């Protein structure tokens, strides 16, 4: 893991330099900007900095709890505020600083896990490094520097895949990896439960966990779920039949893993129901029109956004349609190139992101679909091409961060 952290650190550091430059620029420019929401809005957003937008809600929950932050804060799940509150117990660290420490530390670990996962799956260290740079410098990745929960969910989601997927022995790209490790389904269950407490999207981890849990079983074989490349199932790899006790324990661990993310979400909703009398309050608040909105036909939503882009009306809304197209193209390639669990997880996130009545924050939601980043890295086999894409992506991230700090773009 230390080598993965070293591989992830340069991209992590560059991302923070880019976002810091955007924040400094925003604070210089903000007093001279007038736009529809007024001068005070740009100045206020720039002043809030890394704790602007949803980060402000997380900071309020960390500092004052849900009751003090207000009823609307219930749509933000509790894991990140709880972790930030633990960090804030250290001398001289307040709620906001604790939140930023959690978010940025998680971003570094997430980058390291992406490197480790890509290296294990492909045996290609060059591709793994490209994946790390892309996840750190993707245009919406400036939220990984802010007090958002995306970086924490990425740690948990990528960690689940690292635990579930089998290592491969390969020298390709200069990598050495050991043979297949034992399945660590109880650890998967722990990470899945925490993911269900981290963000609403965390519950979608149940899909890839179920797919991997079925791999090698009779049901999985009937559904066409097999190890890519003809890898042996666990029973075949051990060279014989598992004992009844081992089989029973393994099945219990797998069932626990599959149920873990929904149980994490259910635990939070259950607490909300006990404390506030309405377990679905977070869902009701999130589906309000001013947030993600209720369920809607994604074709109509995307078509409306494209129309706004073509006609020049509401360009800030229309540009989401471009990113939807990029995500769909990457998803198609992901389904072709990676095991089905990767594509299923990415597809579920993209589907949730486009089924709201608006596409606001689509890019940030799609960032959690990390298999799309792995797919982009595969498509960028050329080292020169990868460098140009990373540079352009970093510039785009800085631009988005600047617009967000000025109040023109909702992350």
C-alpha positions, 0 to 999 in steps of 0.5 A: 500500500505504501507504494500505491500511496507514493504513486498517488501522491503527485496527482493528489498534490497537483490537484490541490495546487490547481484548486488553491490557484482557482480559489485565490483567483476567485477571491481576487476576481469576485469583488469585480463581478456582477451577475444575476444572483448579485455581487454579494453572492460571488464574494460570499462563495469565494469567501466560503472557499473549500467549505462552500456549497454542500461542504457548508452543510457538512460543516454545519452538521459536524459542528451543530448536529442535524438539529442545529443544521436544520431539517434540510440537512437530513439529506446529507448522510452521517458518516463524513460528519461523524469522522470529521467530528472525531478529528475535530476533537484534536486540539486546535482543529475545528469542525471545518478543518476536521472536515477538510482533513477527512476529505483530503486524506480520503482523496489520497487513499482513494487515489492509492486504491485506484492505482492498486486496483488497476495494477492488480486487474491489468498488471500494467503500472503505466495504466494504473498511474494514468488512472490515478491522475485521471481520478485526481484531476477529472473536471469535477474532482475539485470537490475531492479537495473541498469538504464533500463526501465523494472522496470517502465514498470512493475509498469505500467503493474502490476498497470493496473492489480491491477486496473482492477482485482476484489478484493476477500474477503478471510482469506486464508494465513492470509490475509484480503481483502475488497470487490470488488472496482469500476472499475477505467478505466480512471486510467487504461487508464492513466497507459496504455498511460504511458506504451505505452510511456515507452517501445515498449512492453507497447503496448501489454497491450492493449490485457489484457485491452481489455479482462478485458473490455469485461468481463461481456459484451454480447460480452465477454460472447459469447467469453467465458470471464467470472469472474473466480469462478463464480463471478458476473458481475458489473451489477449483483453485484450492484443489478440492471440495470445501468443507461444510463449515467452510462453505456455510461460513463463506455463504454467510459472509457473502450474504452479509456483504451483499446486504451490507450497503442497504443495511447501512442506508437503512440504519441511517433512515431508521435513525431519522424515523426514530428521531424525526418521525419520518424515515424517508425524510432524506429521500423526500428532501433530496427529491425536491425540485430545488435539489435532484428532483423526483424521477423523470424520463432521462431521455426527455431530461437530456433532450431538454438539456441539449436543446438549451445547449444548441439554442444558447439558453441556460448554457450551464444546464446544457453543458451537462448533456455533453458529460452525459454523452461522455459518461455513456460512451465510457460506460459502453466501453466499460461493459466491453472491457471490464468484468460485469461488476464494474460496468454494473456499478458505473451504470447504476450510478449514471442511471441514478444521476440522469433520472432526476428532473434536472442534471445539476451536479451530474459530473460530481455524481458520475465521479463516484463511478470510478470504473469509467475512469479506469476505462478512460485510462485503458483507452489512453494507452498512448503515453503522450495522449494520456499526458495531454488528456491529463493536462487538459483535464487539470485545466478544466478542473481549475475552470470548474473550481473557479466557476464554483467558487464564484457561484456560477457553477453548482458542484 
